Amino acid sequence: MEPIIQVRDLTRDYRLTHKREGVAGGLVDLIRPRRRVLRAVDNVSFSIDPGEMVGYIGANGAGKSTTIKMLTGILTPTAGTVRVGGLVPWSDRLQYTRHIGAVFGQRTQLWWDLAVVESFRLLKKIYEVSDDVYARQMGVFNDLLGIDEFLHQPVRKLSLGQRMRCDLAAALLHQPRILFLDEPTIGLDVVAKENVRVFLREIRDLQGVTVILTTHDLGDIEQLCRRVIIIDKGKVHFDGDLEDLRVRVGRRVRLSLELREGISSDRLVGLTAGLPVSWEANEGKLHLAEFRREEVSGADVIKAVVNAFPVSDLHLAEPAIEEIVRDIYRASGKGQA
Amino acid sequence: MKDGGSTAAVAATPADPARLVPWSRSVPATLGLYFTFIRLAFLKFLAYRLRYYTGVVSYTVFVTGHYYIYRALFASTVAEPGQPVLIGGLTLPEMITYVAVGWIGRSFYFNNIARELSRMIQEGEIAMNLIKPFHLQTVMMFEVVGEAAFRLLMFTLPIVIVIVPVFDVMAPPRPDLYGWTFLSFLLALVIYSQWNFLIGCLAFYLKNIQGVLRAQMVSMDFLTGVILPFSMFPGWFQTVTAWLPFQGISYIPVTIYLGKRTGPDLYQAIGIQLAWAVGLFIAGRLLYRYSVSKVIVQGG
């Protein structure tokens, strides 16, 4: 299938001024400012097929938002190309923006002083949405997001969760082909987060929209995306299936044990001497072991412990994606050094 | 905003899923959209109408102050025998009318879009406008029209009702000048808002634009002729103002009202305003486009 989004060697520099210290330094700055170039996005390339839902993840300042800004046409890159459905976002802006929707978690695209419904009516005019489509979309949004209850309140009176629901609906009213979500769950409580995720899943299945999602809440990714792109310091470190990512890092498993009596972890290390298991050094009843599933089975480890000590409770857990990402960062950091 | 002949509806499931379908907005849809912006701006200001009631008082105070200053000034000036006292070529009733019409006009064309635009740029809110298929400049201009319609009704009209009888403001020498004056103030609205748009764009380049905004607000009232008629200034100053857009904001409409421009002079004055309105609009479009492509939008 031909990809809808093609990003090639995308690079964006920011120029920063470094302030010198003190009064004398300040005066020198006036005449000769010290400038430094920060490469926020560094030779990023990827392509996305129509209908894909891709998680674009990275730490704060990794270059996520800068990439999204270039993909939405807000920012012009220093170098590289982006083509979305045959258009260049920043130069074909009027044509291009008709086909995209965007939600920036920290901002609203609704008109602050107006009732929510006025914003929707305006968007209907801006995107020339027909009456039929408008009625149908609003029906869908109400079923999934329950926006009817606050449709007549001014935007400034909405809670963050309500506002986010409205913003999502606003970004999708005109049936965009591509949806950009920049931290859509930021600042939301658990219930509101779940609402947003369920909505996004439904809308992906219902309307076949291509979605790029940036977040540093990896729960979003785990529940929504099959494919992830990990970016750090402006560079792509991983691009592939979430499952592959887990395999690449290895299926690390964590075993937590609660024993009847407190012992030193050294004795546990002795018990599993033949197995590739690492114990966290500890005294007492609670102990933590880590191992790789492909190297040793959980049952063998548990058997070794249970045979020697009375165990009151135990728990086996796969690592959260957050830890996987941390591992990726760590690995790439070593690679550079 | 392309004015395409027909509406190309965007299909929900296009033939080629990797292509974006070309699109254009029809002329009626474009007009409808702009009318919506006018209407929404009108509604928005209506919601904040309370603050304009105090404006009626302060404008009346301004005019009252000028009224007494000019009365004293005219009383202390000695005229040629048999002639009325003239200052800057105006008699006292004309001078009072100049001041009153100037401030009445200001109550109509005034707006804050330089401040609004610079705030949007500095807080990064402009990003939300860049992802929509419209020209922000055009949208803001129609919002200004909506604001002006609101001001005309809720601000200018009350001021006229208070000021005109109290200070014996003269009618124009010919009734058709009412129409010309109104047309001229409409053009003043465009010039004022487009100048403000240009100033607002400076926020792309300046970290702190508050000083610039304050300086331009104060100097504007001088350069437009609201504070003093140009004819009271020295010759070189008049030459300078003749080459600036600001005379088209107050001096030209008010002198039209006073009947100081007739026949070809009148058409020429309107022509100058029209040229500035179009010129500033184009300059704003170019500067905005250049700024957006060159300058980083701040913040998230």
Interface residues (C-beta under 8 A of the other chain):
Chain A: M1 E2 P3 I4 Y14 D49 P50 G51 S65 K69 T72 G73 I74 L75 T76 V84 G85 G86 L87 W90 R93 L94 Q95 Y96 T97 R98 H99 I100 A102 F104 Q106 R107 T108 Q109 W111 D113 L114 E118 R121 L122 K125 I126 Y127 E128 S130 V133 H174 Q175 R177 D182 Q207 G208
Chain B: M1 K2 T7 A9 V10 A12 T13 P14 D16 P17 A18 R19 L20 V21 P22 W23 R25 S26 A29 G32 L33 T36 F37 L40 L43 K44 A47 G124 E125 A127 M128 L130 I131 K132 P133 F134 H135 S293 K294 I296 V297 G300
